[in-house]
């Protein structure tokens, strides 16, 4: 399958991907929905006006002329599959309909350098899980010792907490260093001030398409039809604030100041060729959590840091989504087993994704082991945690046969506390 639009073999956005996002022109336009191919954004509102989706479940409804993907996400999997088929046919180098329509290309095919990406969805609620066994074990060893690394419930339920949807920001948004209470080791009382142990967390998130009513559950067999697609997530964390505040109820100010997401939502259909078996689960989960088949994904995840003195970003970690112990179907099934309702556009994040080796850890907390082993940068600088002026960049991609299906990147620069 090839597109009439030239796509580099290294691009994250070939015709096999076609992720969805929301964009506006740098000069003079309102946000609308688009898809990415190569170095270009396809304005789906323009294709919509030309009747490209008339034969799908969308009909003549102006779904893509809106400033979020929520209306499209609510349509369900059959509509998603139909629109994807229309787009792949339209962008094929063998189909003359769009290929030879130069007037439509002038208004609908826009260089990425000319657009500003927006949050892809109106996110009503946000849940963050804690589903990497390697990460949970590492953190447990640091704070409780090797013999009590995992809490007794961890291998039985996907642990999660409700985050703050209002502070989810799109990639490229600066993040201001948070302030709060911390308790220095040599102090009897807490102190107030900027976090000194600011960290990133390498995560992925998925978006809810059709939701469920209050009091209803989404069974593990039904979960796939409720998941629209996935993004990269950097769930920034102030470790020193969290250490003081998290007992007995968990994270609060340490996490709610910012969560960065990548702008392109990669669909589950695009990820289908990259399904893999997840880790063996022992003990066997309860029946409502038992998912059959392969429900993990081989997604390479890289983390870079760009300091004010470095000319190029420096890679500090390389992990993979396939390491996740609890998969996305189990997370959604568990989330709703008590009758909790989800709504279109809700986001659920994986929790920090760490691999089995030191160079695959998903946070500075682990990479430097609480700051005891600083990361050495090419210019001689060291980092224990994230400094003001540092930019953290995360990239994610699947390797196909001669092509990639990628997520682009999620990046954020840390500004000094106000």
N, C-alpha and C positions, 0 to 999 in steps of 0.2 A: 504494500500500500504506500503510495507516494502522493505528495501534494503538488499542485501547480505552483505553490509558493515555496521558494527554495528554503530548505531547512538544513543546517549544519548537522553532521552526525553526532556532534557533542551537545547539541541543543537539548534542553529539558522538555521542549514542546513540539514534538513531531505530530503528524496526523494521528498516530496511535494514542496520543494523550488527550488533547483538546480539553484542558481544564476550564473552569468557569470562574470569572471574577467580575468586579465592578470597577469602572474607570471613568475618568473625565479627561478632556483635553487640557493641556497646560494653559491654553488660552481659550476662554469662552465656551464652556459647555457644562451641562448638568450631568451628574453621574448616570451611567447606563450600564447594562450587562454586556460582557464580551467573553470571547474565548481566545486563547493564546496559541499561535503557531509560529515556530521559528522566532524571529525578532519582531513579530507583528501581533497586534491585537485585532481581532475581527469584531466589529461592532454588530452585535446580534440584534439590536433594535432596528438597524437598517435592513438586515435580512428579513426581519419580522414584517417590516413595512412592505417588502417586496413579495410577501406571501410564501416564503420558504417553508414555514412550519404549519401551513394551512391543513395539510393532510395528517398531521399528528393530533394527539389529544389536546394540544394547545389551541387548535383551530385558529380563529382570527383574534384571540385575546392578546393584548399587548403586555405580555409577560416580561419581556426583556427591556422595555423602555422605562424601567423603574430603577431606583437607586439601591436596590438590594436584590439578592437572588431568592428571597424567601418565597415569593409566589411560585417560582419555578420549582423550588425544593419541595413545596407542599403537594405538587402534582403526582408524585410517586414514581416508582421504578419504571413502569411501562412507558410513561411519558419521557422520562430521562433517556431510556434506550432508543425511543423513536427519534428524539431530537439529535442524539449522538449519531445515529445512522444518517440522518439528513445532512448533518455537518460533514461527516466523512465523505459522503457522496459528492456534496457540493465542492469540497476542497480537493477532491481527487484530480490528478493530472489527466485523467481519462474522460472527465465530464466537462463539456464545453459551456454549460449553463452559467457558471460563475467565472470560470477560467477566461472566457471570451467577453465577458461583460465589463469592459474597461470603465464605464461610467459608475457602475456600482462599486468597483474596486477603489475608485478615487475617494469615495465617502465611507467605505466600510472596512478597508484594509489600512490600518494606521500603525506607523512605526512605534514600537514600545517607548522609544526615547521621547516621543511627543505626548505621552499620557502620564497622568498621576493615578496610581492605584489607590482604591478606597477599601474599607472593610467590606468583605464580600457579602455579609449577612447582617441583619438586625438580630443581635444575640441577646435573647431574653434572659437565659440562665446559663451558668457555666459550672461544670463539675470537673474537678481534678482528681484523677486516680493515683495510685501508688503501686504500680503493677509490674515493676522490674525487680525480679528476685535479687539480681546482683546489686542493684542500687540499695534496696532495703537491707540487704545483708551488710554492705559496706557501712552504711550509716549506723546500723545496729551495733556493729563491732566497735565503731568509734565511741559510741555513747553508753553501751551496755556490756561490752565485752563479747568475745567470740561465742561463749556458751549460751548467751541470750540474744543473739543477733536478731533473729526473727521473732516477732511477738507471736503468742500462741494462736491467734486468729488468722495470721497472714496467709497460710496455705489453704485456708478454708473459704475465704471471701475476698473479693476485690475491694481493697480498702480505698475509700475516697472521701472527699470533703467538698462542700459547695464554695466555689470561688466567687470573685466579684466580676460580673459581666461588664459593668460600666467602665472598667479600666483596661479592657482589651483593646489594643491598638494595632494598626497595620504596620507591617515592616517599613522601616525608615523613620518611624516616629522616635524622637529623642526621649530618653527616660531620665527623669530627675532623681538623683539619689535620695532615698527615703530617710526620714527621721523617725525616731521612736525611743522607747526605753530599752536600755541594755544593762546588764549587770556584769561589770568586769570581774575577773576571777579574784582579784585582790581587794575587792570592795565589799563592804557589808551591805550597802544600799545601791539601788539602781541609779543610773545616770541617764540624762536625756541628750540626744544629739544625733548627727547623721550616722547611718550605718557604716561601720568600718569593714564589714565582711560581706560585701555585696557579691552575689553569685548569679550565674545563669543556670537554667535547667533545660537540658535537651529533651524535648517532648514532641509528640505528634497529637493532633486533635482530630475528631470527626464531628460532622454536623448532622443534626437530626433533620430528616425530611418530614414525612407525615408523623405527627406525634400520637399520643394516646390520651384518653380521657382519665380524669381523676378517678381512682378506684380500680382502673383496669391495669393489667400487666401486659408487657410485651414478652412473649415466650421466646426462648432461645432460638426456636425454629423460625420465628417471625422477625427477628432483629435485623436481618440483612435488608429487608425491604424498608426499614426505617432509617437507614444510614445513607446519606447522600454522597459524601466524599470526605477527603482528608486534607489537612494542612500541617505545616510545620509550626511548632509552638516553642517559644522561649518563655518559660514561666519564671521570671526573675524572682530572686529570693534574697532577703536580708537575713543572713544566718545568725548574726548576733541578736537581732531583735527577736527572731523566732525562738532561739534558745531560752530566752527569758519569758516569753509570752505563751508558749504552746501548751503548757500544762495548766488546766486539765482538758481544754477544749480544742487545742490544735492551732494551726496558723491563723493569723489575723492581719495585723499591719505588715508583717514580714512578707506577705504575698499579694496583698490587694492593691498595691500602688501601681503595678503595670504587668500585663501579660502581652507579649508581642506574637503576632501570627503572620504567616506568609499570605500574600493576597490571592493566590490561585488555589481553588479547591479542585483537587484531582479526584475524579470519579472512581467509584469502586469497579466500574466496567473497565477503566483503563488499567487498574491494578490487578485485574483478574489473572493475567499470565504470570504474575509474580507471587502467587499464593505459595506458602510453604507450611510445613508442619511446625507447630510451636513446641516449646519445651514439654517434656513429659510432666504430667501433673500427678503428684503423689502427696497426700492421699487423693483418691479419685473424688472430684467435686460432687456435691449434692446433685440430684437429678436435674433440677432447674438450671444448673450451670454447665451441664454436659453438652458440649458442642461437637458434632461429628464432622469429619473432613478437615481440610487444611484451612485454618482461619488466621494464620499469621502471614506477614508479607515481607519479602526480601527487599527492604528499602535501606540503602546505604545512607548513613547520616554522618556528616562531617561538621566540626566546629572550628571556626577560625577566630583569631583575635587580631584586631588592627589597632595598634597604639598610635599616639601622636608622633612618635619618632620612627615607627616602622614604615617603610615604603610600600610593602605589600602585606596583605593579611597572612598570618602564620597559623598553620593548622595545629591544633592542640589535642584533638580527639577525633576518633573515627569509630562509630558504633553502627548498630543495625536494628531496625524495628523488630526483626524476627526473634530477638532475645526476650521480648515481653512474655511474662509468665501467664498473665490473664489477658485474653484476647478481647477485641472490641465487642464481639457478640456477647461474651460473658459479662462485660462491664455494663452493657445496656440492659441485659436481662436482670442482672442484680439490682440495677438502679431502679427498675420499675416493679420488682417483685412484691413490694409493699403497697402498690397502687399509686406510686408517685407518677404524676403526669409530666410528660415532656411535650415541648412545643417546637414547631418548625423554626429552625435557626438556632436552637440550643446547641452549645458546644461542649464536648466532653474531651478532656485531655488525658493522655496516657500516664502521666507521671514521668519522672526522670528515667531515661532509657540508657542504662549502663550495660556494657558487655562484660565478658569474663576476664579481659586483660586490662592492665593499667592504662593503656593508651586508648581504651574504648569506654572510659568512664564518662558520664554525662553531666558532670558538674565540677566546678573548681574545688568544692569541698572534698570530693573524692580524688581528683587529679593531683591535688597538692597534699592530700590527707590532712585536712584541717589546717593547712598552711605550713606543715612541717617540712614538706618537700616542694619548694617553689618551682614553678615552670620557668625554664631559662629561655629567653627569647633571642632571636638571631643577633640583635644589636647589643647584647650583654645585659639588658634589663631583665628583671625577674617579676613574676606575678604570683602572689598567694591567693588573691581574690581580684575583683575587677576595680580598676582605678577610674577616676574621673577622666573623661576624654577617650576612654577605650571604646571601641566598637566591637560587639560580638556578632558574628555572622554564622548562621547555620544553613547548610544545604542538604537536600535530600533527593535521591534519585534511584530508580531501578534500572538495571542493565539488561536490555533486550538484545536480540540478534541484529546488530548493526544500528541500534537506536537506543535512546534513553526515554524513560517516562519519569519526568522530574517534577519537583515542587518549586523550582526556583530557589529563593532564599528568604530567610527572615533575619533582618539586621536591626540593631538598635545601638545608639550611642549614649553613654552615660554622661549626664551633665551634673555639675556640683549641686549639692543640696541648696535650697533657697533659704 
